[in-house]
């Protein structure tokens, strides 16, 4: 009998066991902000990699799981730069999203990541599919941030 992260009858949950730590580790590091301790940031990153390696070991393999995480995290760092550039150079700068709509962009961006990433892992395309899933989720997030109701942003250059 093979040990898995989730029971064999719940195959649709298996990709989530890998995708949740991939998304959670950098989000937690970002939430620490400037006041967070550097050692705690490293613990989160290496703890996330260890969780991904253990969970993905039996189903996808350590190499696929960890490589998908590292490539996704590199893309996440690049996406912060892209977000900053878009925010400064478009009407998003200073935009206040209406309170009732604030949940929509991150929720649909995350669901896109989990749906495309789950497909990629199930189809054994995790090494390139999970970073692609992050890119798709980021694109959905950015598009919705531009489209949801709110105040018009004003940028000062």
C-alpha positions in Angstrom: 0.0 0.0 0.0 1.4 3.4 -1.0 1.3 6.3 1.5 -0.2 9.5 0.0 -0.9 13.0 1.2 -4.6 12.4 0.9 -6.7 9.2 0.5 -6.8 7.4 -2.8 -10.5 8.1 -3.3 -9.9 11.9 -3.2 -7.5 12.2 -6.2 -8.8 15.7 -6.9 -7.4 16.8 -3.5 -3.9 15.5 -4.1 -2.7 18.5 -6.3 -4.0 20.9 -3.6 -1.6 19.3 -1.1 1.2 20.5 -3.2 -0.3 23.8 -4.5 -1.4 25.2 -1.1 2.2 25.3 0.3 3.5 26.6 -3.0 1.1 29.6 -2.8 1.1 29.9 1.0 4.9 30.2 1.7 5.6 33.4 -0.4 2.3 35.0 0.8 3.2 34.4 4.4 6.7 35.9 3.8 5.1 38.9 2.1 2.7 39.4 5.0 5.6 39.6 7.4 6.4 43.0 5.9 9.5 45.0 6.9 9.2 44.1 10.6 9.5 40.4 10.2 12.7 38.6 11.3 14.9 37.3 8.5 15.4 33.9 10.1 11.6 33.4 10.3 11.4 34.2 6.6 14.0 31.6 5.8 12.2 29.1 8.0 8.9 29.7 6.1 10.6 29.2 2.7 12.6 26.1 3.7 9.6 24.7 5.7 7.4 25.3 2.6 9.9 23.4 0.4 10.1 20.6 2.9 6.3 20.3 3.0 6.1 20.3 -0.8 8.8 17.7 -1.1 7.2 15.4 1.5 3.7 15.8 0.1 4.7 15.4 -3.5 7.1 12.5 -3.0 4.7 9.6 -3.6 2.4 11.1 -6.2 4.5 13.5 -8.3 8.1 13.0 -7.1 10.3 15.3 -5.2 12.0 16.8 -8.2 8.8 17.7 -9.9 7.2 19.1 -6.8 10.2 21.2 -5.6 11.1 22.4 -9.1 7.5 23.5 -9.7 7.7 25.4 -6.4 11.0 27.1 -7.1 10.0 28.2 -10.6 6.7 29.5 -9.3 8.4 31.4 -6.6 10.8 33.0 -9.0 7.9 34.0 -11.2 6.2 35.4 -8.1 9.2 37.6 -7.4 9.1 38.8 -11.0 5.3 39.4 -10.8 5.8 41.8 -7.8 8.0 43.9 -10.1 5.5 43.8 -12.9 2.7 44.7 -10.5 4.6 47.7 -9.2 5.3 48.9 -12.8 1.7 48.5 -13.8 0.5 50.2 -10.6 2.7 53.2 -11.2 2.0 53.6 -14.9 -1.7 53.0 -15.1 -5.0 54.1 -13.5 -4.5 51.4 -10.8 -2.2 53.8 -8.9 -4.2 55.0 -5.9 -7.4 53.2 -6.9 -9.7 52.4 -4.0 -11.7 49.3 -4.8 -15.3 49.4 -3.6 -15.6 47.5 -0.3 -18.0 44.9 -1.7 -15.6 44.0 -4.6 -12.3 43.7 -2.7 -12.5 39.9 -2.4 -13.1 39.2 -6.1 -9.6 39.7 -7.7 -7.6 37.6 -5.2 -10.3 35.0 -5.0 -10.6 34.4 -8.7 -6.8 34.7 -9.2 -6.3 32.0 -6.6 -9.0 29.8 -8.0 -7.4 30.1 -11.4 -4.0 29.1 -9.9 -5.5 26.0 -8.2 -7.6 24.9 -11.3 -4.8 25.2 -13.8 -2.1 24.0 -11.4 -4.3 21.0 -10.4 -4.7 20.1 -14.1 -1.0 20.5 -14.7 -0.1 18.2 -11.8 -2.7 15.6 -12.7 -1.5 15.6 -16.3 2.1 15.2 -15.1 3.1 18.6 -16.4 3.9 20.1 -13.0 7.4 21.5 -13.8 6.1 24.0 -16.3 2.4 23.8 -15.6 2.4 25.1 -12.1 4.4 28.3 -13.0 2.0 28.7 -15.9 -0.9 28.4 -13.4 0.6 31.2 -11.3 1.0 33.4 -14.4 -2.6 32.7 -15.3 -3.8 33.5 -11.8 -1.7 36.7 -11.8 -3.2 37.8 -15.1 -6.7 37.2 -13.8 -5.9 39.2 -10.6 -4.5 42.1 -12.6 -7.4 42.2 -15.1 -9.9 42.2 -12.3 -8.1 44.9 -10.3 -8.4 47.1 -13.4 -12.1 46.2 -14.0 -13.7 46.1 -10.6 -15.7 49.1 -9.5 -13.9 51.7 -7.4 -12.4 55.2 -7.5 -10.3 56.2 -10.5 -6.6 56.1 -9.6 -4.4 59.1 -9.9 -0.7 58.7 -10.2 1.8 61.4 -9.4 5.0 61.2 -11.5 
